[in-house]
Amino acid sequence: MLDNKENKRTSLEQLGEFGLIEHLTKHFVSEQQSTEKGIGDDGAVLDFKSNKVVVSTDLLVEGVHFDLSYMPLKHLGYKAVVVNISDICAMNAVPTQITVSIAVSNRFPLEALEEFYAGIQLASNYYNVDVIGGDTTSSQTGLIISVTAIGEAEEKDITYRSGAKDTDLLVVTGDLGAAYMGLQILEREKQVFLVNPNNQPDLEHYSYLIERQLKPEARKDIKALLYDLDVKPTSMIDISDGLSSELFHICKQSGVGCNVYEDKLPLDPQFINVCEEFNIDSTTIAINGGEDYELLFSIKMEDYDKIKGNPHLSVIGHIVPENEGLHIVTRENTKIPLKAKGWNAFKE
């Protein structure tokens, strides 16, 4: 819901493209030393001196990546920033700047886009990144968002997907599967609402799961945490498409296999309860559910004592030779071949 603006609706046509850009970005202030020139010219100018620059981009499409019937625009702006910053964190780099481009249909008034950009500003302030540019255009198919994230790191710190070695340990941050179950709750309540619009859902018992879906956070803290622990990841990726898919990416790029242990997967109690409510296997969701934006990485076995007992980190398995394949080891100690059943944007 828009904050106190329900009765006000300003057509985007009144402002025009350049007036719209100026209106939406007038509150953004550059804080990063590497930002020499931000919004306002044909291009931004950045100076990273001796550090390496890391760049990543993501596209979010209405009806594919988000549903505005239950995704508030302010949350959507925040999430659009987070999903891109997460990719920079997955390179063991520090996010510093973003650009934001949107294609928007005429069903959106100016006040709706103000809400969206308020979310972007909230996220950019929280993660200390500068908004340095972007583009706006019209759309015939709803809202389309493209965010490019830029980060910096010393060459020795950058971590790729391709560095995992035999006997390395596999580690994840936080917990798994909650965002997917948050989505299932929102989809269920949407169907109930469509049948009976007067029915107001009680979502208090699902607050953590819904927040993980609507307002995820990128693990910008992990780079500093590992540095303080004197641990250098050998490979790293963020969990956006689901743990199974990300494991396949690391193993393929590194030329290895892996064993992941079912009883080591970090699961939130609320997540377990809701899986039981939906009669869904929690392990299946933890492995295949997406949008957690936690980090999956490998470390050398000799670094285990440095991370042991850390509340932010869970060792879930280890790397094996490529010819052994990818497996999940069940609680009954049965090895089952792992399949990449995570998010696939092109699946019918």
Secondary structure, 3 states (H helix, E strand, C coil): CCCCCCCCCCCHHHCHHHHHHHHHHCCCCCCCCCEEECCCCCCCEECCCCCEEEEEEEEEEECCCECCCCCCHHHHHHHHHHHHHHHHHCCCCEEEEEEEEEEECCCCCHHHHHHHHHHHHHHHHHCCCEEEEEEEEECCCCCEEEEEEEEEECCCCCCCCCCCCCCCEEEEECCCCHHHHHHHHHHHHHHHHHHCCCCCCCCHHHHHHHHHHHCCCCCCHHHHHHHHCCCCCCEEEECCCCHHHHHHHHHHHHCEEEEEEHHHCCCCHHHHHHHHHCCCCHHHHHHHCCCCCCEEEEECHHHHHHHCCCCCEEEEEEEEEHHHCEEEECCCCCEEECCCCCCCCCCC
